[in-house]
Amino acid sequence: MLQTLIVIVFLVLISVLLLGIRIFFTKDGQFPNTHIGGNVHLKKKGIKCATSQDKEIHLKSASKEYC
């Protein structure tokens, strides 16, 4: 039982280290931007995240109501 627990903890530790190589071992290590707004190809096509698009629509409709 104890041996299994030690092996599991060791495997989890190795997994975390391997997943974080870029973050832990580079000078300016940071997580990659996986947000839709950070993707250059989607920006060129004019695609934004749903939250940003929803906000823009509500701002446009709110400004039309007050004019």
C-alpha positions as semicolon CSV with decimal commas, in nm:
position;residue;x (nm);y (nm);z (nm)
1;M;0,000;0,000;0,000
2;L;0,269;0,248;0,101
3;Q;0,485;0,148;-0,194
4;T;0,196;0,213;-0,435
5;L;0,133;0,555;-0,283
6;I;0,500;0,651;-0,319
7;V;0,502;0,541;-0,684
8;I;0,185;0,740;-0,756
9;V;0,321;1,055;-0,589
10;F;0,646;1,015;-0,784
11;L;0,459;0,977;-1,114
12;V;0,244;1,284;-1,046
13;L;0,553;1,487;-0,957
14;I;0,731;1,382;-1,277
15;S;0,417;1,462;-1,480
16;V;0,389;1,812;-1,334
17;L;0,758;1,879;-1,399
18;L;0,734;1,759;-1,759
19;L;0,420;1,965;-1,825
20;G;0,587;2,273;-1,678
21;I;0,930;2,254;-1,842
22;R;0,874;2,572;-2,039
23;I;0,743;2,759;-1,735
24;F;0,991;2,636;-1,477
25;F;1,312;2,637;-1,678
26;T;1,296;2,940;-1,908
27;K;1,382;3,294;-1,805
28;D;1,045;3,453;-1,880
29;G;0,842;3,135;-1,848
30;Q;0,468;3,182;-1,860
31;F;0,166;2,983;-1,963
32;P;0,080;3,003;-2,332
33;N;-0,215;3,223;-2,422
34;T;-0,489;2,980;-2,522
35;H;-0,762;3,242;-2,535
36;I;-0,930;3,296;-2,870
37;G;-0,830;3,662;-2,866
38;G;-0,463;3,565;-2,849
39;N;-0,470;3,363;-3,171
40;V;-0,325;3,561;-3,465
41;H;-0,503;3,361;-3,736
42;L;-0,845;3,406;-3,573
43;K;-0,782;3,779;-3,531
44;K;-0,716;3,808;-3,904
45;K;-1,052;3,644;-3,972
46;G;-1,226;3,877;-3,726
47;I;-1,325;3,597;-3,489
48;K;-1,348;3,691;-3,122
49;C;-1,460;3,509;-2,812
50;A;-1,833;3,490;-2,744
51;T;-1,804;3,706;-2,432
52;S;-1,635;3,990;-2,621
53;Q;-1,883;3,971;-2,907
54;D;-2,177;3,971;-2,664
55;K;-2,037;4,275;-2,485
56;E;-1,994;4,465;-2,813
57;I;-2,352;4,386;-2,919
58;H;-2,493;4,503;-2,587
59;L;-2,290;4,825;-2,597
60;K;-2,407;4,900;-2,952
61;S;-2,772;4,832;-2,869
62;A;-2,752;5,037;-2,548
63;S;-2,608;5,337;-2,734
64;K;-2,885;5,317;-2,997
65;E;-3,156;5,315;-2,730
66;Y;-3,035;5,641;-2,575
67;C;-3,001;5,835;-2,904
